[in-house]
């Protein structure tokens, strides 16, 4: 009997122990060593935007009861885009912006002056409030409560107004903003009104007006010695740790950490693969530092709205994680595929350069978002916002279809048309370019010839007969006329020619074939190169023949017709005026524009012996171009100042036809006339 009781007690204790083990140990093991589950839809996962990385680290239904509620719209705010903004005036005249001049400290700040400078001379700015579709009111971080309550002229209850602050909003939401939109740096999720307000990045006081410093990711893959993690600390410092340990806390301390920890000052950008940024609003400034450094931001339960999240797909460049799940997050970062890491880091560099590297880009991005609301999302599809060169350089006035731009043919799977339009600019008095017209008309790829007559002499009565249409249009006697987006031009490719250019049909044919493979770049015949003059401390350029080059002359060059739209509607008016006043500068300006958009150098193709022996010509000039003129060197420095940086890129690439100058029979060569003396 006692033996039976002992056995029963032993069985009961064993069963209880087994139950305790099943209920207690297995969940702990599951947290320490996550099981490989099948992918399940992450219902209720708290604010993790990159869900695909965590599908192996949670059970279905886990943490549903702890998930934070979705952000709600601010109480008492009934404003939305349809109710508080009138778009009728914007659609007729476009987005024109008038800036209220505010009295007090806000108007005296350096940041205020930079905002005004970024708008003046742009296509958005107007000096008349009656012409404006959007009225801009600037606030600074030291705006007093009394100034918040002041009502500027033409306030109209805040309708069609944008209250802008590049620092966290100094005025509370209780202030009488009325129906005005608010664009502030790092707004909190509980006050932000999606689709109406605009979230801005938190900029440092010394942020540059134009251009800005480039991103620091110089390699296509993480450096072998770069730290895995960088943690933002108080005081603007970064703590880096080369750790792959699974037990790290958010305070920067890791158990069994095999790598050294280093602390860097706030002025040094982090050299790590992932940057852990706490969710406090005060840490929002670290976000831009991580982007510039090419360090993938890992935001830990942020309480603020990511900048420009209305249009930027941050899942391609950043990770939003729950700070309560350190083990799962760190394990996901460690197991991330190298291809994924590379894609995220490259996207950080693109977004930094396209939208955040200067005050001007931040302001223009804000206005482009509002303009997209006016004309609908089709004005800038998501592809244009999230792919190079970015929405600021893809103007909807040209097209709303990505395949019409020279940058997205591969992504869209579209093909360019196999024809080009020749645009011959006649700017100096002289005989009509009859020989040039005949040479271009002999090309099998030529669709039309457009002669831009831009001098005071009367038009000739007779023109040579050609197999394709020949159109003669009058110009305004300015060099910039040759880069106006004429509706007459109906092809993607443009062959820009000067009346004094001399090309053969074979040269034209081969150059066009090369351009079809590089439609976003300029393909030309005569080259120049820029250089830094240490003695003068300034930029210069020369047309001397050399292996390296960074520009091609626009007297004979292929490019996409979209660059006419950018030249006319994107470049500031002072730059176009400079080109008109100094015609030799127009080559520099067009090369600056294309290089700034593509981040690529032009391509050189061979040309005949007669061009090699002659100096390059200024646009429309009957004689050789004078080299090393002071005005030439002055214009390249003025353009670099306006752009905010030097966009030109040097290259040594020249593309020749197959068998070019090879000692074989000329009958085997396709472009035979290229080698004729």
C-alpha positions in Angstrom: 0.0 0.0 0.0 2.8 2.4 1.0 4.6 1.4 -2.2 1.6 2.3 -4.2 1.3 5.7 -2.5 5.0 6.4 -3.1 4.5 5.7 -6.8 1.4 7.9 -7.0 3.2 10.8 -5.2 6.2 10.4 -7.5 4.1 10.4 -10.6 2.2 13.5 -9.4 5.5 15.3 -8.7 6.9 14.3 -12.1 3.8 15.5 -13.9 3.9 18.8 -12.1 7.5 19.3 -12.9 6.9 18.5 -16.5 4.1 21.0 -16.7 6.3 23.7 -15.1 9.1 22.9 -17.5 6.7 23.1 -20.5 5.2 26.4 -19.3 8.3 28.1 -18.1 11.5 26.9 -19.8 10.2 26.6 -23.4 9.1 30.3 -23.6 12.4 31.3 -22.2 14.2 29.2 -24.8 11.9 30.6 -27.5 13.0 34.2 -26.5 16.7 33.3 -26.3 16.8 31.1 -29.4 13.9 32.0 -31.7 12.4 29.1 -33.6 12.2 29.2 -37.4 8.5 29.6 -38.1 6.8 30.0 -41.4 6.2 33.6 -42.4 3.0 34.9 -40.9 1.3 38.3 -41.4 2.5 40.5 -38.5 -0.9 41.5 -37.1 -0.5 43.9 -34.2 3.3 44.2 -34.4 4.0 47.5 -32.7 5.3 50.1 -35.2 7.9 48.0 -37.0 8.0 49.1 -40.6 10.5 46.5 -41.8 8.3 43.5 -40.8 10.0 41.0 -43.2 13.1 40.9 -41.0 11.2 39.8 -37.9 8.9 37.1 -39.3 11.1 34.4 -37.6 11.1 36.1 -34.2 7.5 36.1 -33.0 4.4 33.9 -32.6 1.1 34.7 -34.3 -0.9 36.9 -32.0 2.1 37.7 -29.8 2.1 41.2 -28.1 -1.3 42.1 -29.4 -2.4 43.2 -26.0 0.7 45.4 -25.6 0.7 47.1 -29.0 0.4 50.9 -28.7 -2.8 52.3 -30.2 -2.5 54.0 -33.6 -1.9 57.7 -33.6 -5.0 59.7 -33.5 -5.6 63.1 -35.1 -5.3 66.1 -32.7 -8.4 66.9 -30.8 -10.4 69.9 -32.0 -8.7 69.9 -35.4 -11.2 69.5 -38.2 -8.9 70.8 -40.9 -7.9 68.6 -43.8 -6.6 69.3 -47.3 -10.1 69.5 -48.9 -11.7 71.7 -46.2 -8.9 74.2 -45.4 -7.1 74.8 -48.7 -8.4 76.3 -51.9 -6.6 75.0 -55.0 -8.4 76.9 -57.7 -5.9 79.7 -57.9 -2.9 77.3 -57.7 -4.1 75.3 -60.7 -4.4 78.4 -62.9 -1.1 80.1 -62.0 0.9 77.3 -60.5 2.3 77.2 -57.0 3.4 80.7 -56.2 4.6 81.5 -52.7 4.6 84.8 -50.9 6.6 85.1 -47.7 5.3 87.2 -44.8 7.9 89.6 -43.4 7.7 89.1 -39.6 9.0 91.7 -37.2 11.0 90.6 -34.2 13.7 88.0 -33.6 12.4 85.6 -36.3 13.3 88.1 -39.1 16.8 88.6 -37.7 17.8 85.0 -37.5 20.3 83.5 -39.9 17.9 80.7 -40.6 15.2 83.1 -41.6 17.5 84.8 -44.1 18.5 81.4 -45.6 14.9 80.4 -46.1 14.2 83.7 -48.0 17.4 83.2 -50.0 16.3 79.7 -51.0 13.0 81.0 -52.4 14.1 84.2 -54.1 15.0 83.5 -57.7 13.2 80.1 -57.7 10.1 79.3 -59.8 7.9 79.4 -56.7 8.5 82.9 -55.4 6.4 85.9 -56.0 6.5 89.4 -54.4 2.8 90.0 -54.7 0.4 88.4 -52.2 -2.4 88.7 -54.7 -0.6 86.4 -57.1 0.3 83.9 -54.4 -1.5 80.6 -54.0 0.4 79.8 -50.8 1.4 82.4 -48.1 4.4 81.4 -45.9 4.8 82.5 -42.3 8.2 81.8 -40.7 8.7 81.1 -37.0 12.0 80.8 -35.2 12.8 78.9 -32.1 12.9 82.1 -30.0 9.5 83.3 -31.1 7.6 84.7 -28.1 4.1 83.8 -27.1 3.0 87.3 -28.0 4.3 86.9 -31.6 2.5 83.5 -31.9 -0.8 85.3 -31.4 -0.1 88.1 -33.9 -2.1 87.9 -37.1 -0.2 88.9 -40.3 -1.8 90.7 -43.2 -3.9 88.6 -45.6 -4.3 86.0 -42.9 -7.9 85.1 -43.8 -8.2 82.7 -40.9 -5.1 80.9 -41.9 -6.5 79.5 -45.2 -3.9 78.8 -47.8 -1.2 79.6 -45.2 1.8 77.5 -44.2 3.4 78.2 -40.8 7.0 77.0 -41.2 9.5 76.3 -38.4 12.8 74.5 -39.0 13.0 73.9 -35.3 10.4 72.2 -33.1 7.3 74.5 -33.2 7.7 77.3 -30.7 3.9 78.0 -30.7 1.6 75.5 -29.1 -1.2 74.0 -31.0 -3.5 76.0 -28.8 -2.3 79.2 -30.6 -4.6 80.7 -33.1 -3.3 78.9 -36.2 -6.8 78.7 -37.7 -6.9 76.8 -41.0 -3.1 77.1 -41.6 -0.9 74.1 -42.4 2.1 73.6 -40.1 5.5 72.5 -41.4 7.7 71.9 -38.4 10.8 69.9 -37.5 10.1 66.5 -36.0 6.5 67.0 -35.0 5.1 64.5 -32.4 2.8 61.8 -33.6 -0.1 63.0 -31.4 -0.2 66.5 -32.9 0.7 65.8 -36.5 -2.2 65.9 -39.1 -1.3 63.5 -41.9 -2.1 64.7 -45.4 -2.3 68.3 -44.1 0.8 69.2 -42.1 4.4 68.5 -43.3 7.1 66.9 -41.2 10.5 68.5 -41.6 13.9 67.3 -40.6 15.6 68.9 -37.6 18.4 71.0 -39.1 21.5 72.2 -37.3 22.0 76.0 -37.2 25.0 75.8 -39.6 23.2 73.7 -42.3 24.3 75.0 -45.7 22.0 77.1 -47.9 22.8 75.3 -51.2 24.6 72.2 -52.3 25.7 70.8 -49.0 28.3 68.2 -48.0 28.1 64.9 -49.9 27.3 61.6 -48.3 30.2 59.8 -46.7 29.6 56.3 -48.1 32.5 56.0 -50.4 32.4 52.2 -50.9 29.7 49.9 -52.2 29.8 47.6 -49.1 30.5 48.2 -45.4 34.1 48.5 -44.4 35.4 45.3 -42.9 36.6 47.2 -39.8 33.4 49.3 -39.4 31.4 48.8 -36.3 28.1 47.0 -36.5 26.3 49.4 -34.2 26.5 53.1 -33.2 24.3 54.3 -30.3 23.3 58.0 -30.0 24.1 59.3 -26.6 23.4 62.5 -24.7 25.5 65.5 -25.5 25.6 64.8 -29.3 28.0 61.9 -29.0 28.0 58.5 -30.7 29.1 55.2 -29.1 30.3 52.6 -31.6 30.7 48.9 -30.7 31.9 46.1 -33.0 29.6 43.6 -31.3 27.7 40.7 -32.5 26.6 39.5 -29.0 22.9 38.7 -28.6 22.6 40.4 -25.2 23.0 44.2 -25.7 20.9 46.8 -24.1 19.9 50.2 -25.5 22.3 52.0 -23.1 25.3 50.9 -25.2 26.6 48.2 -22.8 26.8 44.6 -24.0 27.6 41.4 -22.2 30.4 39.3 -23.6 31.2 42.1 -26.1 34.3 40.9 -28.0 34.9 44.3 -29.7 36.1 47.6 -28.4 33.7 50.5 -27.7 34.6 54.0 -28.8 32.9 57.3 -28.1 32.9 60.1 -30.7 32.0 63.7 -30.3 29.0 65.2 -31.9 31.0 66.7 -34.8 32.2 63.3 -36.0 29.7 61.2 -38.0 29.3 57.6 -37.0 31.3 55.0 -38.8 29.0 52.0 -38.4 26.5 49.9 -40.3 23.5 50.6 -38.1 22.8 53.7 -36.0 20.5 53.1 -33.0 18.5 56.3 -32.3 16.3 56.7 -29.3 12.7 57.7 -29.9 12.8 61.0 -27.9 12.1 64.1 -29.9 15.4 65.6 -28.8 17.3 62.9 -30.6 15.7 63.7 -34.0 18.8 65.6 -35.1 20.8 62.3 -35.1 18.6 61.1 -37.9 20.2 63.4 -40.5 23.7 62.6 -39.2 23.1 58.9 -39.8 21.8 59.5 -43.3 24.8 61.6 -44.3 27.2 58.9 -42.8 25.5 56.1 -44.7 24.6 54.5 -41.4 21.2 52.8 -41.5 19.0 54.5 -38.9 17.3 52.1 -36.5 14.7 54.2 -34.7 13.6 52.9 -31.4 9.9 53.6 -30.9 10.1 57.2 -32.2 7.6 59.7 -30.8 8.1 62.0 -33.8 7.1 61.7 -37.5 9.8 60.9 -40.0 10.6 63.8 -42.3 8.6 64.0 -45.6 7.1 60.6 -44.7 4.1 61.5 -47.0 6.2 60.9 -50.1 9.4 59.1 -48.9 9.3 55.4 -48.5 11.5 55.1 -45.4 11.3 51.3 -45.4 14.0 51.5 -48.1 16.4 53.4 -46.0 15.6 53.1 -42.3 14.2 50.7 -39.7 11.6 51.5 -37.1 11.8 49.1 -34.2 10.1 48.7 -30.8 12.6 49.5 -28.0 11.0 46.7 -25.8 12.3 44.0 -28.1 16.1 44.3 -28.0 16.9 40.7 -28.5 14.8 40.3 -31.6 15.9 43.6 -33.1 19.6 42.8 -32.7 19.2 39.3 -34.0 17.5 40.7 -37.1 20.2 43.2 -37.7 22.9 40.6 -37.4 21.2 38.2 -39.8 20.3 40.9 -42.4 21.6 39.9 -45.8 24.5 41.9 -47.2 22.5 42.8 -50.3 19.8 44.3 -48.1 22.4 46.2 -46.1 23.9 47.6 -49.3 20.5 48.7 -50.7 19.6 50.5 -47.4 22.9 52.3 -47.2 22.8 53.4 -50.8 19.2 54.7 -50.3 20.4 56.8 -47.3 22.9 58.5 -49.6 20.4 59.2 -52.3 17.8 60.7 -49.9 20.5 62.8 -48.1 21.7 64.3 -51.4 18.3 64.7 -53.0 16.2 66.2 -50.1 18.2 67.0 -46.9 21.8 68.2 -47.6 20.8 71.9 -47.8 18.2 74.4 -46.6 17.2 75.0 -50.2 16.4 71.4 -50.8 14.4 71.1 -47.6 12.3 74.1 -48.5 11.8 73.1 -52.1 10.8 69.5 -51.1 8.2 71.0 -48.8 6.7 73.0 -51.6 6.8 70.1 -54.0 4.8 68.0 -51.6 2.1 70.8 -51.4 2.2 71.0 -55.2 1.6 67.3 -55.5 -1.5 67.7 -53.3 -2.7 70.4 -55.6 -2.3 68.4 -58.9 -2.8 64.9 -57.4 -0.4 62.1 -56.7 0.1 61.5 -60.4 2.3 64.7 -60.5 5.1 62.8 -58.8 4.6 59.0 -58.6 6.3 57.2 -55.7 9.1 56.0 -58.1 10.1 59.6 -58.8 10.3 60.4 -55.1 12.3 57.3 -54.1 14.6 56.8 -57.1 17.5 58.9 -58.3 17.7 61.8 -59.2 14.5 62.5 -57.1 11.3 64.4 -57.5 12.9 67.8 -57.3 14.6 67.1 -60.6 11.7 65.3 -62.3 9.4 68.2 -63.2 5.7 67.4 -63.7 5.4 70.2 -66.3 7.5 68.0 -68.6 5.6 64.7 -68.0 3.9 62.7 -65.3 5.0 59.4 -66.6 8.4 58.1 -65.4 9.2 56.5 -68.7 9.4 59.9 -70.4 12.4 60.9 -68.3 15.9 59.9 -69.3 16.5 58.2 -65.9 13.9 55.5 -65.7 13.9 53.6 -69.0 15.5 50.4 -67.4 13.1 50.4 -64.4 10.1 50.9 -66.6 11.2 48.5 -69.3 10.5 51.2 -72.0 12.6 51.8 -75.1 13.7 55.1 -76.6 12.6 56.1 -80.1 15.2 55.5 -82.7 15.3 59.0 -84.1 16.7 62.4 -83.2 16.0 66.0 -83.9 18.8 68.3 -85.0 18.7 71.8 -83.5 21.0 74.2 -85.4 21.5 77.5 -83.7 22.5 80.4 -86.1 23.5 83.2 -83.7 26.2 85.1 -85.7 25.9 86.7 -89.1 27.1 84.5 -91.9 26.0 82.1 -94.5 23.2 79.6 -93.7 24.7 76.2 -92.6 23.8 74.5 -95.9 26.6 72.0 -95.8 25.9 71.1 -92.2 22.2 70.6 -93.0 23.0 68.2 -95.8 25.4 66.2 -93.6 22.8 65.8 -90.8 20.0 65.1 -93.3 22.1 62.1 -94.6 21.8 60.3 -91.2 19.4 57.4 -91.2 18.3 58.3 -87.6 17.4 62.0 -88.3 13.7 62.7 -87.9 13.7 66.5 -88.3 15.9 69.5 -88.6 15.1 72.7 -86.7 17.0 75.9 -87.5 16.9 78.5 -84.8 17.6 81.8 -86.4 18.8 84.1 -83.7 20.5 87.1 -85.4 19.5 90.4 -87.0 19.9 89.3 -90.6 16.8 88.4 -92.7 16.0 84.8 -93.2 17.3 83.2 -96.5 14.6 82.6 -99.1 15.9 79.2 -100.1 16.9 76.2 -98.0 18.3 72.8 -99.2 15.8 70.1 -99.9 15.9 67.3 -97.4 14.0 64.0 -97.0 12.8 65.0 -93.5 11.0 68.1 -92.3 13.1 71.3 -92.0 11.6 74.0 -89.8 13.0 77.5 -89.3 12.0 79.4 -86.1 13.1 82.8 -84.8 15.0 83.3 -81.6 15.3 86.2 -79.1 19.0 86.9 -79.9 20.2 85.1 -76.7 22.4 82.1 -76.3 20.0 80.5 -73.9 17.4 80.3 -76.8 19.1 77.1 -77.9 18.0 75.4 -74.7 14.4 76.4 -74.7 11.8 73.5 -74.7 10.4 74.1 -78.2 7.2 72.2 -78.9 8.4 71.7 -82.4 10.9 69.1 -81.2 9.1 65.8 -81.0 11.9 63.2 -80.3 13.7 62.3 -77.1 17.2 62.9 -78.5 18.4 66.3 -79.6 21.6 66.9 -81.6 22.5 70.5 -80.6 24.7 72.1 -83.3 26.2 75.5 -83.9 26.0 76.9 -87.4 29.8 76.8 -87.7 30.1 73.1 -86.6 31.5 70.6 -89.1 30.4 67.0 -88.8 30.1 64.1 -91.2 27.2 61.8 -91.4 29.1 58.9 -90.0 30.1 60.9 -87.0 26.5 61.8 -86.3 25.3 58.2 -86.8 27.9 56.7 -84.4 27.4 59.4 -81.7 23.6 58.8 -81.8 24.1 55.0 -81.4 26.3 55.7 -78.3 23.7 58.1 -76.8 21.0 55.5 -77.1 22.9 53.4 -74.6 23.4 56.4 -72.2 20.3 58.6 -72.7 20.8 60.4 -69.4 24.3 61.7 -70.3 25.7 64.1 -72.8 27.6 62.6 -75.8 29.9 65.1 -77.5 32.9 65.5 -79.8 35.0 68.4 -78.4 35.9 68.4 -74.7 37.1 70.7 -71.9 38.3 70.0 -68.4 38.0 71.9 -65.1 40.7 72.2 -62.5 41.4 73.8 -59.2 43.9 76.6 -59.3 45.9 76.5 -56.1 47.6 79.8 -56.7 44.3 81.7 -57.1 42.3 79.5 -54.8 39.5 79.2 -57.4 38.2 77.0 -60.2 39.3 77.2 -63.8 38.8 75.3 -67.1 40.8 74.7 -70.2 40.0 73.5 -73.7 43.5 72.0 -74.3 43.4 68.5 -75.6 44.2 65.9 -73.0 43.2 62.4 -71.9 40.9 63.6 -69.1 37.9 65.8 -69.6 34.8 66.8 -67.6 32.7 68.8 -70.2 31.7 68.6 -73.8 31.0 71.7 -75.9 27.4 72.3 -76.8 28.3 73.3 -80.3 28.0 69.6 -81.3 26.4 67.3 -78.6 23.6 64.8 -78.1 21.4 64.9 -75.0 17.8 64.3 -73.9 15.2 66.9 -74.6 14.2 67.0 -70.9 17.3 69.0 -70.2 15.7 71.9 -72.1 12.9 71.9 -69.6 15.4 71.9 -66.6 17.5 74.6 -68.2 14.6 76.9 -68.7 12.4 76.2 -65.6 14.7 74.8 -63.0 17.9 76.9 -63.2 17.8 80.2 -61.3 17.4 83.3 -63.5 20.8 84.7 -62.5 22.6 81.7 -64.0 20.7 82.0 -67.3 21.5 85.7 -67.4 25.1 85.0 -66.8 25.1 82.6 -69.8 23.5 85.3 -72.0 25.9 88.0 -71.0 29.0 85.7 -71.5 28.2 83.3 -74.3 31.4 81.2 -73.7 29.8 80.2 -70.3 26.8 78.4 -71.8 28.9 75.2 -72.3 29.8 75.3 -68.6 26.3 75.9 -67.4 24.7 73.0 -69.5 27.5 70.6 -68.3 26.9 71.8 -64.7 23.2 71.0 -65.0 23.5 67.5 -66.4 26.3 66.5 -64.0 24.4 67.8 -61.0 21.4 65.7 -62.1 23.1 62.5 -63.1 26.3 62.5 -60.9 28.0 61.2 -64.1 30.5 62.7 -66.6 29.8 63.1 -70.3 31.0 60.7 -73.0 33.4 61.6 -75.7 33.2 60.1 -79.2 35.7 60.4 -82.1 35.5 63.2 -84.6 37.3 64.0 -87.8 40.8 65.4 -88.4 39.5 68.9 -89.4 38.1 69.4 -85.9 41.2 68.2 -84.1 43.3 70.8 -85.8 40.9 73.7 -85.0 40.3 75.2 -81.6 36.8 74.9 -80.2 34.5 77.7 -81.1 32.4 79.8 -78.9 28.6 79.5 -79.6 27.9 81.5 -82.7 31.4 83.0 -83.1 33.0 82.9 -86.6 36.5 82.4 -85.2 38.3 80.2 -82.7 37.4 80.4 -79.0 39.9 82.4 -76.9 41.2 80.3 -74.1 42.0 81.2 -70.5 39.9 84.4 -70.6 39.3 85.9 -67.2 35.6 86.0 -67.8 35.6 82.2 -68.5 37.3 81.5 -65.2 34.9 83.9 -63.5 31.8 82.2 -64.8 32.8 78.7 -63.6 33.3 80.1 -60.1 30.0 81.9 -60.1 28.2 78.8 -61.2 29.9 76.7 -58.5 28.8 79.3 -56.0 25.2 79.2 -57.2 25.1 75.4 -57.2 26.7 75.2 -53.8 29.4 72.7 -54.9 31.4 71.6 -57.9 29.2 69.0 -59.8 31.6 68.3 -62.7 33.1 64.8 -62.7 36.3 64.0 -64.6 36.5 61.1 -67.0 38.9 59.5 -69.5 36.3 57.4 -71.3 36.1 57.7 -75.1 34.0 55.3 -77.0 35.1 54.3 -80.5 33.5 52.1 -83.2 34.6 48.5 -83.5 37.9 48.2 -85.6 38.4 52.0 -85.3 41.9 52.7 -86.7 42.7 49.0 -86.7 45.0 47.8 -89.5 42.2 45.9 -91.3 40.4 46.3 -94.6 38.2 49.4 -94.6 35.4 47.2 -96.0 35.1 45.5 -92.7 34.4 48.8 -90.9 30.9 50.2 -90.4 31.8 53.9 -90.0 34.4 54.2 -92.7 34.5 57.9 -93.1 35.5 58.5 -89.5 39.1 57.7 -90.4 39.4 59.6 -93.7 41.8 62.5 -93.7 
